[in-house]
């Protein structure tokens, strides 16, 4: 097998009731778990990322603090602060199915999984090379931000990328549709996870 699954930022703060919750976030968490229950053996490695922002500073301007209002483009309300409940994975995501955990945004803005490291400080690029990965499926949150950035970086790293539209959720419909169109134009396959069952039938 040469395929990996990237689970992007399925965290409490990005799901309903969280600091930056998106509609459908909890359903994505449950859907990814259900999907892996059927397809875990299709992947050499399952990698999950989390925003893990510093509690001691504004993370390079990523957090709007004090009198600053977030513009929701480059600056945001505080979210996914290290060690808080908001930074934890959503409980519907079965983390027992995850092989590698990536933390990103530790003191700096970070959107792509490629900007993070694992517990041994290895980069995602190093992980892909060491595991012989050539194909990546991408799911998670949010379609128009971290899913987009992670999938674009995977393409930039020469990977064959698929994005499962039924296992992502975005901040806004328009920007999510634009992100998926951009990814398709860049070379990603935009499909639904159910297409795998159709291929296997």
Secondary structure, 3 states (H helix, E strand, C coil): CCEEEEEECCEHHHCCCCCCCCCCHHHHHHHHHHHHHHHHHHCCEEEEEEECECCCCCCCCCECCCCCCCCCCCCECCCCECCCHHHCECCCCCHHHCCEEEEECCCCCCCCHHHCECCCCCEHHHHHHHHCCCEEEEEEECHHHHHHHHHHHHHHCCCEEEEEEEEEECCCHHHHHHHHHHHHHHCCEEECCHHHHHHHC
